[in-house]
Structure formats: C-alpha cells, structure tokens
Amino acid sequence: MDQQFYCYPSSQAMRCGSVVKFLSPRAMVLLFISGGAQPRILTCHMMFYSVKNILLIAVVGAGVGRYFYMKNTIDLMARTMWGEGRNQGKAGMLAIGNVIKNRADRGGWFGRSVVDVITKDMQFSAWNIGDPNRAKMMAVTDKDPQFAEALRLANQIMTGKVADNTGGADHYHTAAILPYWASDMPKTAIVGDHIFYRSA
C-alpha cells in the first residue's frame, strides 16, 4: 500500500506531536517529533495496526505535543522579554513577560495564546522585520546570562510562580515616546524606562 502520514500535534505552528507512518496493512511506525524551527525525531516505535494503538498514539502524541508546545512558548516569550527589555534588568523583563501573558489571558484582538500575542504584526517592535534586535533574539542562547534569566522568568510566569509586577497591564511604551492610545488607558505601573497601562 502507499505510505501515508498522519500527524497529531498540539500546535501546528510549533510542529510537535506524533507522526504515524503506515508501512503495510499491519505495521506502522510511530515517531515523536519535537517542535521548533528544525523539528527532530525524539523516539521511533514499530507498532501493529489496531484501533487501540491508534487511540494510544492520539493520546500520547497530544501529551508530547503539549510538553514541547509549552517549552517553545517559554522560549519565545523569553526571547521577546530579552529583546524588548534586557536593558531594563530582571524587573523590566518580567514586566514585559507579564504583558504578554495578560494579553493571552484576555484573548480577543490580542490573540488566543502567548504565541499568537507575540507573533501578531507590529505589536512587539523587536520582532519587526528590519529591527536590529530581531536577529539578535533569534541567535541568543542561554549562555547569555540575561537570556538565561529571561528563560527562568518566562517559566515562572507561565507556571504562575511569580506575581504580576505591572498591575494587570496589557500595553506599555518607553518613556521617550507618548503613543496616541496612552491617554485613553489607566496607567498601572512604571518599571525602569517603561510605562504600563491596562485597556478597558
């Protein structure tokens, strides 16, 4: 029979989960795939076809997908925190991470997830095409002490182990500018050179 592929990811954007490759009417190979820009095979298992095994693949694959989705979410959040606020110290990076999480929690226009929020066009300037921070964010590793700190903070934010130091803010700007929207929102915090606001 022709080879067929079926994927059970938690997030197609993160490209993680399980892939089933049918080799024959009876045999199949189960691959667990990690997410990221270059997905890689984690484990490979030969299985015989059955309804029970198909259900097992769907359940276990979704679990693997959720794990790597969370891992990649934390990484993306940390890169944004580092790119936007590494010159603001620990408190400044934490504040930016909290804005990202607050936006994801509010949903709607902001997006339905942390990944949606961060990748929305023109929302976090460090990700804008042409911004010099973009290439730096994509290349930085945890050998950089500030990025290692950002990873720890992002993990704490995503697991609810750190308080929101912005007062529930979902917007911010540097003190050097005054966006048009700032006058319509209550100010909730000032952290370093950033001023934070919460929309209605």
Residue, then its C-alpha position, 0 to 999 in steps of 0.5 A: m500500500d502507499q505510505q501515508f502520514y498522519c500527524y497529531p500535534s498540539s500546535q501546528a505552528m510549533r510542529c510537535g506531536s506524533v507522526v504515524k507512518f503506515l508501512s503495510p496493512r499491519a505495521m506502522v511506525l510511530l515517531f515523536i517529533s519535537g517542535g521548533a524551527q528544525p523539528r527532530i525525531l525524539t523516539c521511533h516505535m514499530m507498532f501493529y495496526s489496531v484501533k487501540n494503538i491508534l487511540l494510544i498514539a492520539v493520546v500520547g502524541a497530544g501529551v508530547g505535543r503539549y510538553f514541547y508546545m509549552k517549552n517553545t512558548i517559554d522560549l519565545m516569550a523569553r526571547t521577546m522579554w530579552g529583546e524588548g527589555r534586557n536593558q531594563g534588568k530582571a524587573g523590566m523583563l518580567a514586566i514585559g513577560n507579564v504583558i504578554k501573558n495578560r494579553a493571552d489571558r484576555g484573548g480577543w484582538f490580542g490573540r488566543s495564546v502567548v504565541d499568537v500575542i507575540t507573533k501578531d504584526m507590529q505589536f512587539s517592535a523587536w520582532n519587526i522585520g528590519d529591527p536590529n534586535r530581531a536577529k539578535m533574539m533569534a541567535v541568543t542562547d542561554k549562555d547569555p546570562q540575561f537570556a538565561e534569566a529571561l528563560r527562568l522568568a518566562n517559566q515562572i510566569m507561565t507556571g504562575k510562580v511569580a506575581d504580576n509586577t505591572g498591575g494587570a497591564d496589557h500595553y506599555h511604551t518607553a518613556a521617550i515616546l507618548p503613543y496616541w492610545a496612552s491617554d485613553m488607558p489607566k496607567t498601572a505601573i512604571v518599571g525602569d524606562h517603561i510605562f504600563y497601562r491596562s485597556a478597558 
